[in-house]
Amino acid sequence: MSKITKKTLFFYGLTDLPIAMSLFPVMVFIPRFYASDMGVPLVLLGTILFFVRWSDVITDPLMGYISDHTRSRFGRRKIWIVLSTPLMMLSVYQLFLPPEDAGALHLALWSVLLSIAITMMLIPYYAWGAELSKDYNERSRITGSRGMFSALGSLAAQLIPALALLLFGIGGTSVVLQLVGLTMLVLMPICVTLTVMNVPEAEYEPAAERVTVSEGLQLMMSNGPFKRLILAFMIGSIGLNITTPLYIFFIADVLQAEDKAIYMLSVFYIMNILAVPFWVWLAKIVGKHRAYLASFFVLALAHPFYLLLGAGDFWWMLPMTMMTGFAAGGFSQTLPNSMKADVIDLDTLQTGENRAAQFFSAWSFAQKATASLGGVIALFGLSLVGFEAGAGSTNGADELFGLRFLFSTFPSVFFLTGAAIVWNYPITAERHAEIRAGIEEKASGLK
């Protein structure tokens, strides 16, 4: 089977750069900004973000079904990526550069619209990637390319304000959001245009629909490897998503170095980028699920060391950040997305249909749900330990220990649980070859 060219890998992954550039601040900086600068209470903030994510229980499956059944001269994936772009740009502008009187209602409205835009873009985009190759190892290269651009986008979201701080002495959460938001508005239409113009979409092969929507959902839920993969991903991601909104709080309130947060986040995403080729290589040598296990264990073992840090220990955070950033290069994007494409092949063997977008819609909802659960645990946890955000807050030793524990040690419980679930994952390279042979045999029998 022919290899995907480097040109195709480059242009396919390119669109993930502005997506990640905008989504990372939503997860990391938006909670701190709306709590501290805009005065939204932590509990209300957590509640809004929770319900925004759970609205996707309707929109994600709907978008998966629509994309799988779209028939147009522009393809069934590209058209939705293009249509979602202006909505995503407008939502980012409103969230990142809000009016002075913006509050909880403004946050809720534009967070919902951004979530809809993300659904419209990412589900067809990820399904498109799964269809670029049918090869077990090539899929790791595809998701690896996308993962590198994702990490590069998140890194750019740190480097732009870091340079502003270094060169012009301006910093803080609001500055980060303004600079990143404006940069994303320029890059998004350019990257999307280059992707849709330079990457082919898999040719649609018409076939009679073999299963109804309800039957398809039942088959998805009876797909053992899919259930195991998505459950491991969800539980592990809850751990990671607990740390995400707490990152700035930890650096600002525990280490007392908020202006330097950009530097540490930059290191994290540099390690993300550097790690992707390693995880792709390791997956080829030992198998995807064993490489995925390794990323779980590195995260679980490295995170508790953050508990040892206190005021003035900013640079002591560096080795832990390097380890967790390296592990996240395989954990969050590259390996699970490649494994997911293999699971879709198993469904194709059982149903005779390519229902990639429906699987990616289920995965997208799971990803957003875990982001909301992790965020709720983090923000409600801060409130539970008595932590206060914003100017004039007075947090004592107990409140700061609660923040340190939530950020450092508690997430490892989720990482280790996820590792236990994926331990005996059944789709190996050999099993995937059997699945592909079965698909090809069925396809030849229909001709």
VEXPAZA-386905 format. One record per residue (C-alpha): residue number from 1; residue in three letters; x, y negated, z negated. Coordinates in steps of 0.2 Angstrom, whole numbers. Each point is the difference from the previous one (the first is absolute). Last residue first. Layout:
N
rec k:NUM, r:ALA, px:X, py:Y, pz:Z
...
// end
This chain:
447
rec k:447, r:LYS, px:-93, py:33, pz:37
rec k:446, r:LEU, px:-7, py:4, pz:-17
rec k:445, r:GLY, px:11, py:15, pz:-3
rec k:444, r:SER, px:15, py:-12, pz:2
rec k:443, r:ALA, px:-6, py:-11, pz:-13
rec k:442, r:LYS, px:-3, py:14, pz:-12
rec k:441, r:GLU, px:18, py:7, pz:3
rec k:440, r:GLU, px:7, py:-18, pz:-2
rec k:439, r:ILE, px:-8, py:-2, pz:-17
rec k:438, r:GLY, px:5, py:17, pz:-6
rec k:437, r:ALA, px:18, py:-4, pz:5
rec k:436, r:ARG, px:-1, py:-16, pz:-9
rec k:435, r:ILE, px:-6, py:8, pz:-16
rec k:434, r:GLU, px:14, py:14, pz:1
rec k:433, r:ALA, px:13, py:-14, pz:2
rec k:432, r:HIS, px:-7, py:-9, pz:-15
rec k:431, r:ARG, px:2, py:16, pz:-11
rec k:430, r:GLU, px:18, py:1, pz:5
rec k:429, r:ALA, px:4, py:-18, pz:-3
rec k:428, r:THR, px:-9, py:2, pz:-17
rec k:427, r:ILE, px:-18, py:-3, pz:-4
rec k:426, r:PRO, px:-3, py:9, pz:-17
rec k:425, r:TYR, px:3, py:-13, pz:-14
rec k:424, r:ASN, px:6, py:10, pz:-15
rec k:423, r:TRP, px:7, py:-15, pz:-10
rec k:422, r:VAL, px:-12, py:-13, pz:6
rec k:421, r:ILE, px:-11, py:0, pz:-15
rec k:420, r:ALA, px:14, py:1, pz:-13
rec k:419, r:ALA, px:9, py:-15, pz:9
rec k:418, r:GLY, px:-16, py:-10, pz:-2
rec k:417, r:THR, px:-1, py:3, pz:-18
rec k:416, r:LEU, px:19, py:-5, pz:-2
rec k:415, r:PHE, px:-3, py:-16, pz:9
rec k:414, r:PHE, px:-16, py:-4, pz:-11
rec k:413, r:VAL, px:9, py:3, pz:-16
rec k:412, r:SER, px:14, py:-11, pz:6
rec k:411, r:PRO, px:-11, py:-15, pz:1
rec k:410, r:PHE, px:-1, py:-1, pz:-19
rec k:409, r:THR, px:18, py:-3, pz:-2
rec k:408, r:SER, px:6, py:-16, pz:8
rec k:407, r:PHE, px:-14, py:-12, pz:4
rec k:406, r:LEU, px:-13, py:4, pz:-13
rec k:405, r:PHE, px:14, py:3, pz:-13
rec k:404, r:ARG, px:8, py:-17, pz:3
rec k:403, r:LEU, px:-17, py:-9, pz:0
rec k:402, r:GLY, px:-5, py:8, pz:-16
rec k:401, r:PHE, px:17, py:-4, pz:-7
rec k:400, r:LEU, px:-3, py:-19, pz:5
rec k:399, r:GLU, px:-16, py:0, pz:-10
rec k:398, r:ASP, px:8, py:8, pz:-15
rec k:397, r:ALA, px:15, py:-12, pz:0
rec k:396, r:GLY, px:-11, py:-16, pz:1
rec k:395, r:ASN, px:-9, py:-8, pz:15
rec k:394, r:THR, px:-4, py:-18, pz:-2
rec k:393, r:SER, px:-9, py:-7, pz:16
rec k:392, r:GLY, px:2, py:-19, pz:3
rec k:391, r:ALA, px:1, py:2, pz:19
rec k:390, r:GLY, px:-8, py:16, pz:7
rec k:389, r:ALA, px:-3, py:18, pz:-5
rec k:388, r:GLU, px:-4, py:7, pz:-17
rec k:387, r:PHE, px:4, py:17, pz:-7
rec k:386, r:GLY, px:-11, py:7, pz:-13
rec k:385, r:VAL, px:4, py:19, pz:2
rec k:384, r:LEU, px:-17, py:3, pz:8
rec k:383, r:SER, px:1, py:-15, pz:12
rec k:382, r:LEU, px:17, py:6, pz:7
rec k:381, r:GLY, px:-8, py:18, pz:2
rec k:380, r:PHE, px:-15, py:-8, pz:9
rec k:379, r:LEU, px:12, py:-8, pz:12
rec k:378, r:ALA, px:10, py:16, pz:3
rec k:377, r:ILE, px:-14, py:13, pz:-1
rec k:376, r:VAL, px:-10, py:-11, pz:12
rec k:375, r:GLY, px:14, py:-2, pz:12
rec k:374, r:GLY, px:4, py:19, pz:0
rec k:373, r:LEU, px:-18, py:3, pz:3
rec k:372, r:SER, px:-2, py:-13, pz:14
rec k:371, r:ALA, px:16, py:7, pz:8
rec k:370, r:THR, px:-6, py:17, pz:-2
rec k:369, r:ALA, px:-16, py:-4, pz:8
rec k:368, r:LYS, px:9, py:-9, pz:14
rec k:367, r:GLN, px:10, py:15, pz:4
rec k:366, r:ALA, px:-14, py:12, pz:-2
rec k:365, r:PHE, px:-11, py:-11, pz:12
rec k:364, r:SER, px:14, py:0, pz:13
rec k:363, r:TRP, px:2, py:19, pz:-2
rec k:362, r:ALA, px:-18, py:3, pz:4
rec k:361, r:SER, px:1, py:-12, pz:14
rec k:360, r:PHE, px:16, py:8, pz:6
rec k:359, r:PHE, px:-9, py:17, pz:1
rec k:358, r:GLN, px:-15, py:-8, pz:10
rec k:357, r:ALA, px:13, py:-8, pz:11
rec k:356, r:ALA, px:8, py:16, pz:4
rec k:355, r:ARG, px:-15, py:9, pz:5
rec k:354, r:ASN, px:7, py:10, pz:15
rec k:353, r:GLU, px:-13, py:13, pz:4
rec k:352, r:GLY, px:1, py:19, pz:2
rec k:351, r:THR, px:-7, py:2, pz:-18
rec k:350, r:GLN, px:11, py:12, pz:-9
rec k:349, r:LEU, px:16, py:-3, pz:10
rec k:348, r:THR, px:-3, py:-19, pz:0
rec k:347, r:ASP, px:-2, py:1, pz:-19
rec k:346, r:LEU, px:17, py:9, pz:-1
rec k:345, r:ASP, px:7, py:-13, pz:12
rec k:344, r:ILE, px:-6, py:-14, pz:-12
rec k:343, r:VAL, px:10, py:8, pz:-14
rec k:342, r:ASP, px:16, py:-2, pz:10
rec k:341, r:ALA, px:-4, py:-19, pz:2
rec k:340, r:LYS, px:-2, py:-1, pz:-18
rec k:339, r:MET, px:17, py:7, pz:-3
rec k:338, r:SER, px:8, py:-14, pz:10
rec k:337, r:ASN, px:-10, py:-13, pz:-10
rec k:336, r:PRO, px:5, py:8, pz:-16
rec k:335, r:LEU, px:19, py:0, pz:4
rec k:334, r:THR, px:3, py:-18, pz:7
rec k:333, r:GLN, px:-12, py:-11, pz:-9
rec k:332, r:SER, px:0, py:0, pz:-19
rec k:331, r:PHE, px:12, py:13, pz:-6
rec k:330, r:GLY, px:13, py:0, pz:12
rec k:329, r:GLY, px:7, py:-18, pz:-1
rec k:328, r:ALA, px:-8, py:-1, pz:-17
rec k:327, r:ALA, px:15, py:11, pz:-6
rec k:326, r:PHE, px:13, py:-12, pz:5
rec k:325, r:GLY, px:-10, py:-15, pz:-7
rec k:324, r:THR, px:-1, py:10, pz:-17
rec k:323, r:MET, px:19, py:3, pz:0
rec k:322, r:MET, px:5, py:-17, pz:5
rec k:321, r:THR, px:-12, py:-8, pz:-12
rec k:320, r:MET, px:7, py:10, pz:-14
rec k:319, r:PRO, px:18, py:-5, pz:4
rec k:318, r:LEU, px:-5, py:-18, pz:1
rec k:317, r:MET, px:-10, py:-3, pz:-16
rec k:316, r:TRP, px:16, py:-3, pz:-10
rec k:315, r:TRP, px:1, py:-16, pz:11
rec k:314, r:PHE, px:-15, py:-7, pz:-9
rec k:313, r:ASP, px:5, py:5, pz:-17
rec k:312, r:GLY, px:-2, py:-18, pz:-8
rec k:311, r:ALA, px:-16, py:4, pz:-10
rec k:310, r:GLY, px:-3, py:19, pz:-1
rec k:309, r:LEU, px:4, py:17, pz:9
rec k:308, r:LEU, px:0, py:17, pz:-8
rec k:307, r:LEU, px:-18, py:4, pz:6
rec k:306, r:TYR, px:6, py:-2, pz:18
rec k:305, r:PHE, px:9, py:17, pz:-2
rec k:304, r:PRO, px:-17, py:8, pz:0
rec k:303, r:HIS, px:-1, py:-2, pz:19
rec k:302, r:ALA, px:15, py:10, pz:6
rec k:301, r:LEU, px:-6, py:17, pz:-4
rec k:300, r:ALA, px:-18, py:-1, pz:7
rec k:299, r:LEU, px:6, py:-9, pz:15
rec k:298, r:VAL, px:14, py:12, pz:4
rec k:297, r:PHE, px:-12, py:15, pz:-3
rec k:296, r:PHE, px:-14, py:-6, pz:12
rec k:295, r:SER, px:13, py:-3, pz:14
rec k:294, r:ALA, px:7, py:17, pz:-2
rec k:293, r:LEU, px:-18, py:7, pz:1
rec k:292, r:TYR, px:-2, py:-8, pz:17
rec k:291, r:ALA, px:16, py:7, pz:6
rec k:290, r:ARG, px:-7, py:17, pz:-5
rec k:289, r:HIS, px:-16, py:-4, pz:9
rec k:288, r:LYS, px:8, py:-5, pz:16
rec k:287, r:GLY, px:12, py:15, pz:2
rec k:286, r:VAL, px:17, py:3, pz:-6
rec k:285, r:ILE, px:11, py:-6, pz:15
rec k:284, r:LYS, px:-12, py:-10, pz:10
rec k:283, r:ALA, px:-8, py:-8, pz:-15
rec k:282, r:LEU, px:18, py:-4, pz:-6
rec k:281, r:TRP, px:3, py:-9, pz:16
rec k:280, r:VAL, px:-16, py:-10, pz:0
rec k:279, r:TRP, px:3, py:-4, pz:-18
rec k:278, r:PHE, px:18, py:-6, pz:3
rec k:277, r:PRO, px:-5, py:-11, pz:15
rec k:276, r:VAL, px:-13, py:-8, pz:-11
rec k:275, r:ALA, px:11, py:-4, pz:-14
rec k:274, r:LEU, px:9, py:-16, pz:7
rec k:273, r:ILE, px:-17, py:-8, pz:3
rec k:272, r:ASN, px:-6, py:3, pz:-18
rec k:271, r:MET, px:16, py:-5, pz:-7
rec k:270, r:ILE, px:-1, py:-17, pz:8
rec k:269, r:TYR, px:-18, py:0, pz:-6
rec k:268, r:PHE, px:5, py:2, pz:-19
rec k:267, r:VAL, px:15, py:-12, pz:2
rec k:266, r:SER, px:-11, py:-14, pz:7
rec k:265, r:LEU, px:-12, py:3, pz:-15
rec k:264, r:MET, px:15, py:-3, pz:-11
rec k:263, r:TYR, px:4, py:-16, pz:8
rec k:262, r:ILE, px:-18, py:-7, pz:1
rec k:261, r:ALA, px:-2, py:3, pz:-19
rec k:260, r:LYS, px:14, py:-13, pz:-3
rec k:259, r:ASP, px:-12, py:-15, pz:-3
rec k:258, r:GLU, px:-9, py:11, pz:-13
rec k:257, r:ALA, px:15, py:3, pz:-10
rec k:256, r:GLN, px:-6, py:3, pz:-18
rec k:255, r:LEU, px:4, py:18, pz:0
rec k:254, r:VAL, px:-16, py:5, pz:-10
rec k:253, r:ASP, px:-11, py:-14, pz:6
rec k:252, r:ALA, px:5, py:-5, pz:17
rec k:251, r:ILE, px:8, py:17, pz:6
rec k:250, r:PHE, px:-14, py:11, pz:-8
rec k:249, r:PHE, px:-14, py:-12, pz:6
rec k:248, r:ILE, px:7, py:0, pz:17
rec k:247, r:TYR, px:0, py:19, pz:1
rec k:246, r:LEU, px:-16, py:3, pz:-9
rec k:245, r:PRO, px:-11, py:-1, pz:16
rec k:244, r:THR, px:11, py:14, pz:8
rec k:243, r:THR, px:3, py:11, pz:-15
rec k:242, r:ILE, px:-17, py:7, pz:-2
rec k:241, r:ASN, px:-1, py:2, pz:19
rec k:240, r:LEU, px:15, py:12, pz:-1
rec k:239, r:GLY, px:-8, py:11, pz:-13
rec k:238, r:ILE, px:-17, py:0, pz:9
rec k:237, r:SER, px:10, py:5, pz:16
rec k:236, r:GLY, px:6, py:16, pz:-8
rec k:235, r:ILE, px:-18, py:5, pz:-4
rec k:234, r:MET, px:-7, py:-5, pz:17
rec k:233, r:PHE, px:15, py:8, pz:10
rec k:232, r:ALA, px:-2, py:16, pz:-10
rec k:231, r:LEU, px:-19, py:0, pz:3
rec k:230, r:ILE, px:2, py:-4, pz:18
rec k:229, r:LEU, px:13, py:14, pz:3
rec k:228, r:ARG, px:-10, py:13, pz:-9
rec k:227, r:LYS, px:-16, py:-4, pz:8
rec k:226, r:PHE, px:8, py:0, pz:17
rec k:225, r:PRO, px:9, py:17, pz:-3
rec k:224, r:GLY, px:-17, py:8, pz:-5
rec k:223, r:ASN, px:-11, py:-6, pz:14
rec k:222, r:SER, px:-17, py:3, pz:-7
rec k:221, r:MET, px:-3, py:-18, pz:-3
rec k:220, r:MET, px:4, py:-4, pz:18
rec k:219, r:LEU, px:-11, py:14, pz:6
rec k:218, r:GLN, px:-15, py:-7, pz:-11
rec k:217, r:LEU, px:3, py:-17, pz:7
rec k:216, r:GLY, px:0, py:7, pz:18
rec k:215, r:GLU, px:-16, py:9, pz:-3
rec k:214, r:SER, px:-8, py:-17, pz:-6
rec k:213, r:VAL, px:6, py:-9, pz:15
rec k:212, r:THR, px:-6, py:14, pz:12
rec k:211, r:VAL, px:12, py:13, pz:7
rec k:210, r:ARG, px:5, py:6, pz:17
rec k:209, r:GLU, px:-2, py:-16, pz:9
rec k:208, r:ALA, px:2, py:4, pz:19
rec k:207, r:ALA, px:17, py:-4, pz:6
rec k:206, r:PRO, px:8, py:-15, pz:9
rec k:205, r:GLU, px:19, py:-1, pz:-1
rec k:204, r:TYR, px:5, py:-17, pz:-5
rec k:203, r:GLU, px:17, py:-5, pz:7
rec k:202, r:ALA, px:12, py:-4, pz:-15
rec k:201, r:GLU, px:3, py:-18, pz:-1
rec k:200, r:PRO, px:16, py:-7, pz:8
rec k:199, r:VAL, px:11, py:-12, pz:-9
rec k:198, r:ASN, px:7, py:-16, pz:8
rec k:197, r:MET, px:-15, py:-12, pz:2
rec k:196, r:VAL, px:-9, py:5, pz:-16
rec k:195, r:THR, px:15, py:-2, pz:-10
rec k:194, r:LEU, px:7, py:-16, pz:7
rec k:193, r:THR, px:-17, py:-8, pz:-2
rec k:192, r:VAL, px:-2, py:6, pz:-18
rec k:191, r:CYS, px:18, py:-7, pz:-4
rec k:190, r:ILE, px:-3, py:-17, pz:8
rec k:189, r:PRO, px:-18, py:-2, pz:-8
rec k:188, r:MET, px:7, py:4, pz:-17
rec k:187, r:LEU, px:16, py:-10, pz:0
rec k:186, r:VAL, px:-6, py:-18, pz:-1
rec k:185, r:LEU, px:-14, py:3, pz:-13
rec k:184, r:MET, px:12, py:11, pz:-10
rec k:183, r:THR, px:13, py:-14, pz:-2
rec k:182, r:LEU, px:-14, py:-12, pz:-6
rec k:181, r:GLY, px:-6, py:12, pz:-13
rec k:180, r:VAL, px:18, py:5, pz:-6
rec k:179, r:LEU, px:4, py:-18, pz:-3
rec k:178, r:GLN, px:-16, py:-5, pz:-9
rec k:177, r:LEU, px:0, py:16, pz:-10
rec k:176, r:VAL, px:18, py:-1, pz:-6
rec k:175, r:VAL, px:-2, py:-19, pz:-4
rec k:174, r:SER, px:-15, py:4, pz:-11
rec k:173, r:THR, px:9, py:14, pz:-9
rec k:172, r:GLY, px:15, py:-11, pz:-5
rec k:171, r:GLY, px:15, py:-8, pz:10
rec k:170, r:ILE, px:7, py:-15, pz:7
rec k:169, r:GLY, px:19, py:-3, pz:-2
rec k:168, r:PHE, px:3, py:-5, pz:18
rec k:167, r:LEU, px:13, py:13, pz:6
rec k:166, r:LEU, px:-1, py:14, pz:-13
rec k:165, r:LEU, px:-19, py:-2, pz:-4
rec k:164, r:ALA, px:-5, py:-2, pz:18
rec k:163, r:LEU, px:12, py:14, pz:5
rec k:162, r:ALA, px:-9, py:11, pz:-13
rec k:161, r:PRO, px:-17, py:-6, pz:6
rec k:160, r:ILE, px:4, py:8, pz:17
rec k:159, r:LEU, px:10, py:14, pz:-6
rec k:158, r:GLN, px:-14, py:8, pz:-11
rec k:157, r:ALA, px:-14, py:1, pz:13
rec k:156, r:ALA, px:13, py:5, pz:12
rec k:155, r:LEU, px:4, py:15, pz:-11
rec k:154, r:SER, px:-19, py:5, pz:1
rec k:153, r:GLY, px:1, py:-2, pz:19
rec k:152, r:LEU, px:16, py:10, pz:0
rec k:151, r:ALA, px:-8, py:14, pz:-11
rec k:150, r:SER, px:-15, py:1, pz:12
rec k:149, r:PHE, px:12, py:0, pz:15
rec k:148, r:MET, px:10, py:14, pz:-7
rec k:147, r:GLY, px:-16, py:10, pz:-5
rec k:146, r:ARG, px:-6, py:-2, pz:18
rec k:145, r:SER, px:16, py:7, pz:7
rec k:144, r:GLY, px:-1, py:14, pz:-13
rec k:143, r:THR, px:-18, py:4, pz:4
rec k:142, r:ILE, px:6, py:3, pz:18
rec k:141, r:ARG, px:16, py:9, pz:-4
rec k:140, r:SER, px:-10, py:11, pz:-12
rec k:139, r:ARG, px:-12, py:4, pz:14
rec k:138, r:GLU, px:14, py:5, pz:11
rec k:137, r:ASN, px:4, py:14, pz:-13
rec k:136, r:TYR, px:-16, py:9, pz:1
rec k:135, r:ASP, px:-3, py:-3, pz:19
rec k:134, r:LYS, px:-17, py:-5, pz:6
rec k:133, r:SER, px:5, py:-18, pz:5
rec k:132, r:LEU, px:-8, py:-17, pz:2
rec k:131, r:GLU, px:-17, py:6, pz:-7
rec k:130, r:ALA, px:5, py:-2, pz:-18
rec k:129, r:GLY, px:6, py:-18, pz:4
rec k:128, r:TRP, px:-17, py:-4, pz:8
rec k:127, r:ALA, px:-9, py:6, pz:-16
rec k:126, r:TYR, px:11, py:-12, pz:-10
rec k:125, r:TYR, px:-5, py:-15, pz:10
rec k:124, r:PRO, px:-18, py:5, pz:2
rec k:123, r:ILE, px:-2, py:1, pz:-19
rec k:122, r:LEU, px:12, py:-15, pz:-3
rec k:121, r:MET, px:-8, py:-14, pz:10
rec k:120, r:MET, px:-19, py:1, pz:-4
rec k:119, r:THR, px:3, py:5, pz:-18
rec k:118, r:ILE, px:12, py:-14, pz:-2
rec k:117, r:ALA, px:-13, py:-13, pz:7
rec k:116, r:ILE, px:-13, py:7, pz:-12
rec k:115, r:SER, px:12, py:-2, pz:-15
rec k:114, r:LEU, px:4, py:-17, pz:5
rec k:113, r:LEU, px:-18, py:-5, pz:1
rec k:112, r:VAL, px:-3, py:8, pz:-18
rec k:111, r:SER, px:15, py:-9, pz:-7
rec k:110, r:TRP, px:-6, py:-16, pz:8
rec k:109, r:LEU, px:-17, py:0, pz:-9
rec k:108, r:ALA, px:7, py:6, pz:-17
rec k:107, r:LEU, px:14, py:-12, pz:-1
rec k:106, r:HIS, px:-11, py:-15, pz:5
rec k:105, r:LEU, px:-13, py:6, pz:-13
rec k:104, r:ALA, px:14, py:2, pz:-14
rec k:103, r:GLY, px:7, py:-18, pz:2
rec k:102, r:ALA, px:5, py:-12, pz:14
rec k:101, r:ASP, px:-1, py:-18, pz:-6
rec k:100, r:GLU, px:17, py:-5, pz:7
rec k:99, r:PRO, px:-4, py:8, pz:17
rec k:98, r:PRO, px:8, py:17, pz:4
rec k:97, r:LEU, px:17, py:2, pz:10
rec k:96, r:PHE, px:3, py:19, pz:-3
rec k:95, r:LEU, px:-18, py:6, pz:-1
rec k:94, r:GLN, px:-7, py:-11, pz:14
rec k:93, r:TYR, px:14, py:2, pz:12
rec k:92, r:VAL, px:0, py:19, pz:-3
rec k:91, r:SER, px:-18, py:1, pz:4
rec k:90, r:LEU, px:2, py:-10, pz:16
rec k:89, r:MET, px:14, py:10, pz:6
rec k:88, r:MET, px:-9, py:17, pz:-4
rec k:87, r:LEU, px:-15, py:-6, pz:10
rec k:86, r:PRO, px:10, py:-6, pz:15
rec k:85, r:THR, px:9, py:18, pz:0
rec k:84, r:SER, px:-15, py:11, pz:-2
rec k:83, r:LEU, px:-5, py:-1, pz:19
rec k:82, r:VAL, px:17, py:5, pz:6
rec k:81, r:ILE, px:2, py:15, pz:-11
rec k:80, r:TRP, px:-18, py:5, pz:4
rec k:79, r:ILE, px:4, py:0, pz:19
rec k:78, r:LYS, px:16, py:9, pz:-2
rec k:77, r:ARG, px:-7, py:16, pz:-7
rec k:76, r:ARG, px:-14, py:6, pz:11
rec k:75, r:GLY, px:8, py:-5, pz:17
rec k:74, r:PHE, px:-1, py:-17, pz:9
rec k:73, r:ARG, px:-11, py:7, pz:14
rec k:72, r:SER, px:-12, py:5, pz:-14
rec k:71, r:ARG, px:-7, py:15, pz:-9
rec k:70, r:THR, px:-1, py:-1, pz:-19
rec k:69, r:HIS, px:-5, py:16, pz:-8
rec k:68, r:ASP, px:15, py:3, pz:-11
rec k:67, r:SER, px:1, py:-19, pz:-4
rec k:66, r:ILE, px:-18, py:-1, pz:-5
rec k:65, r:TYR, px:1, py:16, pz:-11
rec k:64, r:GLY, px:16, py:-7, pz:-9
rec k:63, r:MET, px:-7, py:-17, pz:-2
rec k:62, r:LEU, px:-16, py:7, pz:-8
rec k:61, r:PRO, px:10, py:11, pz:-12
rec k:60, r:ASP, px:10, py:-16, pz:-5
rec k:59, r:THR, px:-14, py:-12, pz:-2
rec k:58, r:ILE, px:-11, py:10, pz:-12
rec k:57, r:VAL, px:12, py:5, pz:-13
rec k:56, r:ASP, px:9, py:-15, pz:4
rec k:55, r:SER, px:-11, py:-10, pz:-12
rec k:54, r:TRP, px:11, py:9, pz:-14
rec k:53, r:ARG, px:15, py:-11, pz:4
rec k:52, r:VAL, px:-10, py:-17, pz:-2
rec k:51, r:PHE, px:-8, py:7, pz:-16
rec k:50, r:PHE, px:17, py:3, pz:-8
rec k:49, r:LEU, px:8, py:-16, pz:5
rec k:48, r:ILE, px:-15, py:-10, pz:-7
rec k:47, r:THR, px:0, py:10, pz:-17
rec k:46, r:GLY, px:19, py:-3, pz:-2
rec k:45, r:LEU, px:-2, py:-18, pz:3
rec k:44, r:LEU, px:-14, py:-1, pz:-12
rec k:43, r:VAL, px:10, py:9, pz:-14
rec k:42, r:LEU, px:15, py:-11, pz:3
rec k:41, r:PRO, px:-9, py:-16, pz:-1
rec k:40, r:VAL, px:0, py:-11, pz:16
rec k:39, r:GLY, px:10, py:-16, pz:-4
rec k:38, r:MET, px:6, py:-5, pz:17
rec k:37, r:ASP, px:18, py:-1, pz:-4
rec k:36, r:SER, px:3, py:14, pz:-12
rec k:35, r:ALA, px:-14, py:13, pz:4
rec k:34, r:TYR, px:-2, py:-4, pz:18
rec k:33, r:PHE, px:19, py:-1, pz:3
rec k:32, r:ARG, px:5, py:15, pz:-10
rec k:31, r:PRO, px:-13, py:11, pz:8
rec k:30, r:ILE, px:4, py:-7, pz:17
rec k:29, r:PHE, px:19, py:3, pz:-1
rec k:28, r:VAL, px:2, py:19, pz:0
rec k:27, r:MET, px:-14, py:8, pz:9
rec k:26, r:VAL, px:-5, py:-14, pz:11
rec k:25, r:PRO, px:18, py:-5, pz:2
rec k:24, r:PHE, px:3, py:18, pz:7
rec k:23, r:LEU, px:-14, py:-1, pz:12
rec k:22, r:SER, px:6, py:-15, pz:10
rec k:21, r:MET, px:17, py:5, pz:5
rec k:20, r:ALA, px:-6, py:18, pz:1
rec k:19, r:ILE, px:-12, py:-4, pz:14
rec k:18, r:PRO, px:13, py:-12, pz:8
rec k:17, r:LEU, px:12, py:15, pz:1
rec k:16, r:ASP, px:-12, py:14, pz:3
rec k:15, r:THR, px:-3, py:-7, pz:18
rec k:14, r:LEU, px:18, py:4, pz:5
rec k:13, r:GLY, px:-1, py:19, pz:-4
rec k:12, r:TYR, px:-7, py:4, pz:17
rec k:11, r:PHE, px:12, py:-12, pz:9
rec k:10, r:PHE, px:15, py:8, pz:-7
rec k:9, r:LEU, px:-5, py:18, pz:1
rec k:8, r:THR, px:-5, py:-3, pz:18
rec k:7, r:LYS, px:17, py:-7, pz:4
rec k:6, r:LYS, px:9, py:13, pz:-9
rec k:5, r:THR, px:-8, py:13, pz:11
rec k:4, r:ILE, px:-11, py:13, pz:-7
rec k:3, r:LYS, px:8, py:17, pz:3
rec k:2, r:SER, px:-6, py:12, pz:13
rec k:1, r:MET, px:-7, py:17, pz:-5
// end
